[in-house]
Amino acid sequence: MAVIGTASPAVAELAEFARFSREEQHYIERALDPSGGEGHPYPAAQDMEASASLRQHAAYRELRALRYAIPQPDCPSALDGFMTMLLRVTAQDLARGSLGSFAAYRFLYERLMGAAVRPWLPSAFCGAAALPHIDPDRRRRLLRTLTQVAATAPGWSSAEPQFFPRTLEHEAV
């Protein structure tokens, strides 16, 4: 019997997803739901209290559009608007409390924006996690999840994500 030394990228991504908490998995699944249906992390406003959610939903749509505005790492002059929007949407996601680690955040944003966003994610995550509206204990926990390897990576893979989790509706038998 042959021993396989490496798994396919999709299998490795599936295994990574399986290590996230159920809350993180559910949040990622809802965020990647193209229908934006009920249970989506950015639902349509139904009353006055939901107006903040509506703004977040609009920001999320803009984030998906930002995938075409990702600057090259060696072009700092092009990152002002990009990083501002990425930081704002990241802060909204982290403030919701459903993403508890850099790994879950990176997993979601790679799928929303593609592989080219990888070099920008540690900066946006650190910046958003350090904002004063995040509880100090949560801030500490979030920042501890950013590994030294991720924070100081000399390069990032350009391979696009292969595994996109989906919520499957269970039909009555």
SULHUUR-V271364 format. One line per field, one symbol per residue. ss: DSSP state (~ for helix, > for strand, _ for the rest). phi: phi as a letter, one per 30 degrees, with the letter a starting at -180 (. if undefined). psi: psi as a letter, one per 20 degrees, with the letter a starting at -180 (. if undefined). A space follows every 10 residues. Layout:
ss->???
phi->???
psi->???
//
This chain:
ss->________~~ ~~~~~~~~~_ _~~~~~~~~~ ~_________ _______~~~ ~~~~~~~~~~ ~~~~~~____ _____~~~_~ ~~~~~~~~~~ ~~~~~~____ _~~~~~~~~~ ~~~_~~~~~~ ~~~~~~~~~_ _____~~~~~ ~~~~___~~~ ~_________ __________ ___
phi->.dccdbcded ddddddeddd ddddeddded dcdddideid dbdddcaddd dddddddddd ddddddedcd ddecbddcce dddddddddd ddddddidcc adedddeddd ddbjdddedc dedddddddd ddddeedded dddddddddd dcedabdcdd eccbdbdcdc cdd
psi->pqpphqrqhh ghhghghhiq qhgggggggh hioihkapiq imrqpiahhj hhhghhgghg hhghhihijp qqhjmhijif hghggggghg hgghhhiioj qhgggggghh hhirhiighi gggggggghi qiipphgggg gghiioqhgh hjpirqqjpq qhpoqqpppp qp.
//
